[in-house]
Amino acid sequence: MALCVKINNIKANNSYSIESFYKAIKDKHFSAGVPSLTKYGAASIITFPAIDSQNQVWIMKNGLSTKSHKFSIQKSY
């Protein structure tokens, strides 16, 4: 079975670090579940509970600066 990944880019109205973006969305309702802030290598990402071993949603900050308007939502299926 091949692993497929769909990536959507979003632009927030304000500039956020990944931690401040997590604080802004952590109490919101999502169909993917409750988000959590996860350390992934040297980076922090926002993850949602895995549906199974091959399906999960991640939110990552775009760019190298500490704050950004742009984020990527990655869904593996």
PDB file as gemmi writes it, atoms N, CA and C in Angstrom:
CRYST1    1.000    1.000    1.000  90.00  90.00  90.00 P 1                      
ATOM      1  N   MET A   1       0.846  -1.170   0.000  1.00  0.00           N  
ATOM      2  CA  MET A   1       0.000   0.000   0.000  1.00  0.00           C  
ATOM      3  C   MET A   1       0.895   1.237   0.000  1.00  0.00           C  
ATOM      4  N   ALA A   2       0.635   2.152  -0.902  1.00  0.00           N  
ATOM      5  CA  ALA A   2       1.423   3.383  -1.000  1.00  0.00           C  
ATOM      6  C   ALA A   2       0.894   4.426  -0.029  1.00  0.00           C  
ATOM      7  N   LEU A   3       1.814   5.181   0.529  1.00  0.00           N  
ATOM      8  CA  LEU A   3       1.445   6.243   1.456  1.00  0.00           C  
ATOM      9  C   LEU A   3       1.195   7.516   0.658  1.00  0.00           C  
ATOM     10  N   CYS A   4       0.017   8.064   0.755  1.00  0.00           N  
ATOM     11  CA  CYS A   4      -0.333   9.289   0.049  1.00  0.00           C  
ATOM     12  C   CYS A   4      -0.442  10.422   1.053  1.00  0.00           C  
ATOM     13  N   VAL A   5       0.009  11.597   0.647  1.00  0.00           N  
ATOM     14  CA  VAL A   5      -0.020  12.764   1.514  1.00  0.00           C  
ATOM     15  C   VAL A   5      -0.652  13.910   0.755  1.00  0.00           C  
ATOM     16  N   LYS A   6      -1.604  14.575   1.385  1.00  0.00           N  
ATOM     17  CA  LYS A   6      -2.238  15.752   0.807  1.00  0.00           C  
ATOM     18  C   LYS A   6      -1.840  16.945   1.673  1.00  0.00           C  
ATOM     19  N   ILE A   7      -1.357  18.015   1.041  1.00  0.00           N  
ATOM     20  CA  ILE A   7      -0.914  19.198   1.769  1.00  0.00           C  
ATOM     21  C   ILE A   7      -1.723  20.404   1.308  1.00  0.00           C  
ATOM     22  N   ASN A   8      -2.308  21.108   2.273  1.00  0.00           N  
ATOM     23  CA  ASN A   8      -2.994  22.368   2.014  1.00  0.00           C  
ATOM     24  C   ASN A   8      -2.267  23.463   2.769  1.00  0.00           C  
ATOM     25  N   ASN A   9      -2.070  24.592   2.114  1.00  0.00           N  
ATOM     26  CA  ASN A   9      -1.436  25.732   2.757  1.00  0.00           C  
ATOM     27  C   ASN A   9      -2.502  26.726   3.189  1.00  0.00           C  
ATOM     28  N   ILE A  10      -2.331  27.281   4.392  1.00  0.00           N  
ATOM     29  CA  ILE A  10      -3.262  28.284   4.889  1.00  0.00           C  
ATOM     30  C   ILE A  10      -2.463  29.520   5.277  1.00  0.00           C  
ATOM     31  N   LYS A  11      -3.146  30.657   5.275  1.00  0.00           N  
ATOM     32  CA  LYS A  11      -2.521  31.912   5.698  1.00  0.00           C  
ATOM     33  C   LYS A  11      -3.382  32.492   6.808  1.00  0.00           C  
ATOM     34  N   ALA A  12      -2.786  32.668   7.973  1.00  0.00           N  
ATOM     35  CA  ALA A  12      -3.491  33.230   9.135  1.00  0.00           C  
ATOM     36  C   ALA A  12      -3.491  34.753   9.042  1.00  0.00           C  
ATOM     37  N   ASN A  13      -4.475  35.374   9.696  1.00  0.00           N  
ATOM     38  CA  ASN A  13      -4.534  36.836   9.713  1.00  0.00           C  
ATOM     39  C   ASN A  13      -3.402  37.440  10.524  1.00  0.00           C  
ATOM     40  N   ASN A  14      -2.962  36.748  11.570  1.00  0.00           N  
ATOM     41  CA  ASN A  14      -1.879  37.220  12.433  1.00  0.00           C  
ATOM     42  C   ASN A  14      -0.656  36.341  12.259  1.00  0.00           C  
ATOM     43  N   SER A  15       0.473  36.832  12.721  1.00  0.00           N  
ATOM     44  CA  SER A  15       1.713  36.073  12.689  1.00  0.00           C  
ATOM     45  C   SER A  15       1.829  35.264  13.989  1.00  0.00           C  
ATOM     46  N   TYR A  16       2.130  33.971  13.864  1.00  0.00           N  
ATOM     47  CA  TYR A  16       2.195  33.077  15.015  1.00  0.00           C  
ATOM     48  C   TYR A  16       3.467  32.246  14.987  1.00  0.00           C  
ATOM     49  N   SER A  17       3.956  31.893  16.160  1.00  0.00           N  
ATOM     50  CA  SER A  17       4.909  30.790  16.268  1.00  0.00           C  
ATOM     51  C   SER A  17       4.051  29.533  16.319  1.00  0.00           C  
ATOM     52  N   ILE A  18       4.648  28.370  16.194  1.00  0.00           N  
ATOM     53  CA  ILE A  18       3.851  27.133  16.238  1.00  0.00           C  
ATOM     54  C   ILE A  18       3.207  26.970  17.611  1.00  0.00           C  
ATOM     55  N   GLU A  19       3.904  27.409  18.658  1.00  0.00           N  
ATOM     56  CA  GLU A  19       3.357  27.299  20.014  1.00  0.00           C  
ATOM     57  C   GLU A  19       2.173  28.244  20.211  1.00  0.00           C  
ATOM     58  N   SER A  20       2.276  29.477  19.724  1.00  0.00           N  
ATOM     59  CA  SER A  20       1.168  30.419  19.881  1.00  0.00           C  
ATOM     60  C   SER A  20      -0.011  30.039  18.987  1.00  0.00           C  
ATOM     61  N   PHE A  21       0.262  29.434  17.824  1.00  0.00           N  
ATOM     62  CA  PHE A  21      -0.827  28.963  16.961  1.00  0.00           C  
ATOM     63  C   PHE A  21      -1.563  27.810  17.644  1.00  0.00           C  
ATOM     64  N   TYR A  22      -0.811  26.927  18.297  1.00  0.00           N  
ATOM     65  CA  TYR A  22      -1.432  25.832  19.045  1.00  0.00           C  
ATOM     66  C   TYR A  22      -2.325  26.382  20.157  1.00  0.00           C  
ATOM     67  N   LYS A  23      -1.842  27.381  20.902  1.00  0.00           N  
ATOM     68  CA  LYS A  23      -2.647  27.972  21.970  1.00  0.00           C  
ATOM     69  C   LYS A  23      -3.925  28.601  21.421  1.00  0.00           C  
ATOM     70  N   ALA A  24      -3.870  29.146  20.202  1.00  0.00           N  
ATOM     71  CA  ALA A  24      -5.044  29.773  19.590  1.00  0.00           C  
ATOM     72  C   ALA A  24      -6.091  28.747  19.147  1.00  0.00           C  
ATOM     73  N   ILE A  25      -5.658  27.528  18.787  1.00  0.00           N  
ATOM     74  CA  ILE A  25      -6.613  26.541  18.247  1.00  0.00           C  
ATOM     75  C   ILE A  25      -6.923  25.390  19.191  1.00  0.00           C  
ATOM     76  N   LYS A  26      -6.226  25.274  20.309  1.00  0.00           N  
ATOM     77  CA  LYS A  26      -6.347  24.067  21.134  1.00  0.00           C  
ATOM     78  C   LYS A  26      -7.737  23.844  21.718  1.00  0.00           C  
ATOM     79  N   ASP A  27      -8.538  24.885  21.901  1.00  0.00           N  
ATOM     80  CA  ASP A  27      -9.871  24.719  22.470  1.00  0.00           C  
ATOM     81  C   ASP A  27     -10.972  24.692  21.412  1.00  0.00           C  
ATOM     82  N   LYS A  28     -10.598  24.702  20.139  1.00  0.00           N  
ATOM     83  CA  LYS A  28     -11.575  24.656  19.042  1.00  0.00           C  
ATOM     84  C   LYS A  28     -11.935  23.207  18.727  1.00  0.00           C  
ATOM     85  N   HIS A  29     -13.122  23.020  18.129  1.00  0.00           N  
ATOM     86  CA  HIS A  29     -13.587  21.685  17.751  1.00  0.00           C  
ATOM     87  C   HIS A  29     -13.138  21.379  16.323  1.00  0.00           C  
ATOM     88  N   PHE A  30     -12.512  20.223  16.123  1.00  0.00           N  
ATOM     89  CA  PHE A  30     -12.075  19.769  14.808  1.00  0.00           C  
ATOM     90  C   PHE A  30     -12.586  18.363  14.571  1.00  0.00           C  
ATOM     91  N   SER A  31     -12.938  18.061  13.333  1.00  0.00           N  
ATOM     92  CA  SER A  31     -13.398  16.707  13.020  1.00  0.00           C  
ATOM     93  C   SER A  31     -12.256  15.697  13.156  1.00  0.00           C  
ATOM     94  N   ALA A  32     -11.016  16.150  13.098  1.00  0.00           N  
ATOM     95  CA  ALA A  32      -9.864  15.254  13.253  1.00  0.00           C  
ATOM     96  C   ALA A  32      -9.567  14.948  14.713  1.00  0.00           C  
ATOM     97  N   GLY A  33     -10.218  15.647  15.643  1.00  0.00           N  
ATOM     98  CA  GLY A  33     -10.001  15.387  17.065  1.00  0.00           C  
ATOM     99  C   GLY A  33      -9.374  16.574  17.765  1.00  0.00           C  
ATOM    100  N   VAL A  34      -8.783  16.320  18.919  1.00  0.00           N  
ATOM    101  CA  VAL A  34      -8.178  17.357  19.749  1.00  0.00           C  
ATOM    102  C   VAL A  34      -6.705  17.498  19.366  1.00  0.00           C  
ATOM    103  N   PRO A  35      -6.233  18.714  19.026  1.00  0.00           N  
ATOM    104  CA  PRO A  35      -4.826  18.875  18.651  1.00  0.00           C  
ATOM    105  C   PRO A  35      -3.897  18.789  19.852  1.00  0.00           C  
ATOM    106  N   SER A  36      -2.645  18.422  19.578  1.00  0.00           N  
ATOM    107  CA  SER A  36      -1.618  18.440  20.614  1.00  0.00           C  
ATOM    108  C   SER A  36      -0.316  18.943  19.993  1.00  0.00           C  
ATOM    109  N   LEU A  37       0.523  19.565  20.821  1.00  0.00           N  
ATOM    110  CA  LEU A  37       1.814  20.060  20.373  1.00  0.00           C  
ATOM    111  C   LEU A  37       2.830  18.944  20.561  1.00  0.00           C  
ATOM    112  N   THR A  38       3.517  18.561  19.484  1.00  0.00           N  
ATOM    113  CA  THR A  38       4.401  17.406  19.484  1.00  0.00           C  
ATOM    114  C   THR A  38       5.787  17.810  18.998  1.00  0.00           C  
ATOM    115  N   LYS A  39       6.813  17.324  19.661  1.00  0.00           N  
ATOM    116  CA  LYS A  39       8.191  17.539  19.222  1.00  0.00           C  
ATOM    117  C   LYS A  39       8.511  16.476  18.181  1.00  0.00           C  
ATOM    118  N   TYR A  40       8.954  16.895  16.999  1.00  0.00           N  
ATOM    119  CA  TYR A  40       9.275  15.973  15.911  1.00  0.00           C  
ATOM    120  C   TYR A  40      10.669  16.330  15.411  1.00  0.00           C  
ATOM    121  N   GLY A  41      11.675  15.612  15.889  1.00  0.00           N  
ATOM    122  CA  GLY A  41      13.059  15.966  15.587  1.00  0.00           C  
ATOM    123  C   GLY A  41      13.384  17.288  16.252  1.00  0.00           C  
ATOM    124  N   ALA A  42      13.916  18.235  15.482  1.00  0.00           N  
ATOM    125  CA  ALA A  42      14.242  19.558  16.013  1.00  0.00           C  
ATOM    126  C   ALA A  42      13.045  20.503  15.978  1.00  0.00           C  
ATOM    127  N   ALA A  43      11.984  20.112  15.314  1.00  0.00           N  
ATOM    128  CA  ALA A  43      10.828  20.984  15.127  1.00  0.00           C  
ATOM    129  C   ALA A  43       9.669  20.588  16.038  1.00  0.00           C  
ATOM    130  N   SER A  44       8.796  21.541  16.290  1.00  0.00           N  
ATOM    131  CA  SER A  44       7.523  21.263  16.963  1.00  0.00           C  
ATOM    132  C   SER A  44       6.429  21.351  15.920  1.00  0.00           C  
ATOM    133  N   ILE A  45       5.477  20.434  15.989  1.00  0.00           N  
ATOM    134  CA  ILE A  45       4.348  20.428  15.073  1.00  0.00           C  
ATOM    135  C   ILE A  45       3.076  20.217  15.871  1.00  0.00           C  
ATOM    136  N   ILE A  46       1.956  20.544  15.264  1.00  0.00           N  
ATOM    137  CA  ILE A  46       0.653  20.283  15.867  1.00  0.00           C  
ATOM    138  C   ILE A  46       0.130  19.004  15.225  1.00  0.00           C  
ATOM    139  N   THR A  47      -0.212  18.031  16.057  1.00  0.00           N  
ATOM    140  CA  THR A  47      -0.729  16.764  15.542  1.00  0.00           C  
ATOM    141  C   THR A  47      -2.128  16.516  16.095  1.00  0.00           C  
ATOM    142  N   PHE A  48      -2.868  15.746  15.355  1.00  0.00           N  
ATOM    143  CA  PHE A  48      -4.186  15.293  15.783  1.00  0.00           C  
ATOM    144  C   PHE A  48      -4.094  13.794  15.999  1.00  0.00           C  
ATOM    145  N   PRO A  49      -4.998  13.199  16.779  1.00  0.00           N  
ATOM    146  CA  PRO A  49      -4.935  11.755  17.031  1.00  0.00           C  
ATOM    147  C   PRO A  49      -4.943  10.954  15.727  1.00  0.00           C  
ATOM    148  N   ALA A  50      -4.129   9.933  15.680  1.00  0.00           N  
ATOM    149  CA  ALA A  50      -4.078   9.065  14.499  1.00  0.00           C  
ATOM    150  C   ALA A  50      -5.376   8.281  14.393  1.00  0.00           C  
ATOM    151  N   ILE A  51      -5.925   8.251  13.200  1.00  0.00           N  
ATOM    152  CA  ILE A  51      -7.139   7.473  12.956  1.00  0.00           C  
ATOM    153  C   ILE A  51      -6.779   5.995  12.935  1.00  0.00           C  
ATOM    154  N   ASP A  52      -5.680   5.675  12.298  1.00  0.00           N  
ATOM    155  CA  ASP A  52      -5.095   4.337  12.327  1.00  0.00           C  
ATOM    156  C   ASP A  52      -3.601   4.490  12.051  1.00  0.00           C  
ATOM    157  N   SER A  53      -2.901   3.427  11.759  1.00  0.00           N  
ATOM    158  CA  SER A  53      -1.446   3.507  11.613  1.00  0.00           C  
ATOM    159  C   SER A  53      -0.988   4.318  10.405  1.00  0.00           C  
ATOM    160  N   GLN A  54      -1.896   4.645   9.477  1.00  0.00           N  
ATOM    161  CA  GLN A  54      -1.498   5.363   8.273  1.00  0.00           C  
ATOM    162  C   GLN A  54      -2.282   6.657   8.041  1.00  0.00           C  
ATOM    163  N   ASN A  55      -3.120   7.075   8.954  1.00  0.00           N  
ATOM    164  CA  ASN A  55      -3.939   8.269   8.757  1.00  0.00           C  
ATOM    165  C   ASN A  55      -3.788   9.221   9.926  1.00  0.00           C  
ATOM    166  N   GLN A  56      -3.232  10.397   9.659  1.00  0.00           N  
ATOM    167  CA  GLN A  56      -3.055  11.402  10.692  1.00  0.00           C  
ATOM    168  C   GLN A  56      -2.973  12.779  10.033  1.00  0.00           C  
ATOM    169  N   VAL A  57      -3.345  13.819  10.808  1.00  0.00           N  
ATOM    170  CA  VAL A  57      -3.275  15.203  10.350  1.00  0.00           C  
ATOM    171  C   VAL A  57      -2.220  15.934  11.163  1.00  0.00           C  
ATOM    172  N   TRP A  58      -1.348  16.677  10.462  1.00  0.00           N  
ATOM    173  CA  TRP A  58      -0.309  17.490  11.087  1.00  0.00           C  
ATOM    174  C   TRP A  58      -0.459  18.926  10.612  1.00  0.00           C  
ATOM    175  N   ILE A  59      -0.098  19.886  11.471  1.00  0.00           N  
ATOM    176  CA  ILE A  59       0.007  21.290  11.076  1.00  0.00           C  
ATOM    177  C   ILE A  59       1.431  21.726  11.348  1.00  0.00           C  
ATOM    178  N   MET A  60       2.073  22.302  10.319  1.00  0.00           N  
ATOM    179  CA  MET A  60       3.464  22.734  10.429  1.00  0.00           C  
ATOM    180  C   MET A  60       3.590  24.192   9.982  1.00  0.00           C  
ATOM    181  N   LYS A  61       4.506  24.917  10.612  1.00  0.00           N  
ATOM    182  CA  LYS A  61       4.777  26.298  10.240  1.00  0.00           C  
ATOM    183  C   LYS A  61       5.660  26.303   9.006  1.00  0.00           C  
ATOM    184  N   ASN A  62       5.365  27.185   8.058  1.00  0.00           N  
ATOM    185  CA  ASN A  62       6.211  27.339   6.873  1.00  0.00           C  
ATOM    186  C   ASN A  62       7.287  28.375   7.140  1.00  0.00           C  
ATOM    187  N   GLY A  63       8.459  28.166   6.619  1.00  0.00           N  
ATOM    188  CA  GLY A  63       9.542  29.133   6.725  1.00  0.00           C  
ATOM    189  C   GLY A  63      10.439  28.882   7.923  1.00  0.00           C  
ATOM    190  N   LEU A  64      11.535  29.627   7.963  1.00  0.00           N  
ATOM    191  CA  LEU A  64      12.529  29.441   9.007  1.00  0.00           C  
ATOM    192  C   LEU A  64      12.414  30.451  10.135  1.00  0.00           C  
ATOM    193  N   SER A  65      11.652  31.516   9.949  1.00  0.00           N  
ATOM    194  CA  SER A  65      11.529  32.520  11.004  1.00  0.00           C  
ATOM    195  C   SER A  65      10.733  31.962  12.180  1.00  0.00           C  
ATOM    196  N   THR A  66      10.849  32.630  13.335  1.00  0.00           N  
ATOM    197  CA  THR A  66      10.162  32.125  14.529  1.00  0.00           C  
ATOM    198  C   THR A  66       8.656  32.304  14.436  1.00  0.00           C  
ATOM    199  N   LYS A  67       8.189  33.342  13.730  1.00  0.00           N  
ATOM    200  CA  LYS A  67       6.756  33.563  13.549  1.00  0.00           C  
ATOM    201  C   LYS A  67       6.421  33.613  12.069  1.00  0.00           C  
ATOM    202  N   SER A  68       5.215  33.185  11.736  1.00  0.00           N  
ATOM    203  CA  SER A  68       4.806  33.145  10.341  1.00  0.00           C  
ATOM    204  C   SER A  68       3.297  33.309  10.221  1.00  0.00           C  
ATOM    205  N   HIS A  69       2.852  33.772   9.067  1.00  0.00           N  
ATOM    206  CA  HIS A  69       1.433  33.809   8.717  1.00  0.00           C  
ATOM    207  C   HIS A  69       1.019  32.517   8.016  1.00  0.00           C  
ATOM    208  N   LYS A  70       1.999  31.774   7.518  1.00  0.00           N  
ATOM    209  CA  LYS A  70       1.725  30.620   6.668  1.00  0.00           C  
ATOM    210  C   LYS A  70       1.980  29.309   7.398  1.00  0.00           C  
ATOM    211  N   PHE A  71       1.009  28.393   7.253  1.00  0.00           N  
ATOM    212  CA  PHE A  71       1.089  27.069   7.846  1.00  0.00           C  
ATOM    213  C   PHE A  71       0.650  26.038   6.811  1.00  0.00           C  
ATOM    214  N   SER A  72       1.173  24.833   6.936  1.00  0.00           N  
ATOM    215  CA  SER A  72       0.780  23.725   6.063  1.00  0.00           C  
ATOM    216  C   SER A  72       0.023  22.701   6.877  1.00  0.00           C  
ATOM    217  N   ILE A  73      -1.079  22.233   6.313  1.00  0.00           N  
ATOM    218  CA  ILE A  73      -1.849  21.154   6.920  1.00  0.00           C  
ATOM    219  C   ILE A  73      -1.606  19.922   6.077  1.00  0.00           C  
ATOM    220  N   GLN A  74      -1.042  18.902   6.706  1.00  0.00           N  
ATOM    221  CA  GLN A  74      -0.676  17.676   6.006  1.00  0.00           C  
ATOM    222  C   GLN A  74      -1.545  16.528   6.489  1.00  0.00           C  
ATOM    223  N   LYS A  75      -2.177  15.837   5.554  1.00  0.00           N  
ATOM    224  CA  LYS A  75      -3.007  14.689   5.902  1.00  0.00           C  
ATOM    225  C   LYS A  75      -2.470  13.481   5.148  1.00  0.00           C  
ATOM    226  N   SER A  76      -2.102  12.466   5.897  1.00  0.00           N  
ATOM    227  CA  SER A  76      -1.680  11.219   5.261  1.00  0.00           C  
ATOM    228  C   SER A  76      -2.881  10.278   5.218  1.00  0.00           C  
ATOM    229  N   TYR A  77      -2.996   9.546   4.123  1.00  0.00           N  
ATOM    230  CA  TYR A  77      -4.096   8.594   3.964  1.00  0.00           C  
ATOM    231  C   TYR A  77      -3.673   7.468   3.060  1.00  0.00           C  
TER     232      TYR A  77                                                      
END                                                                             
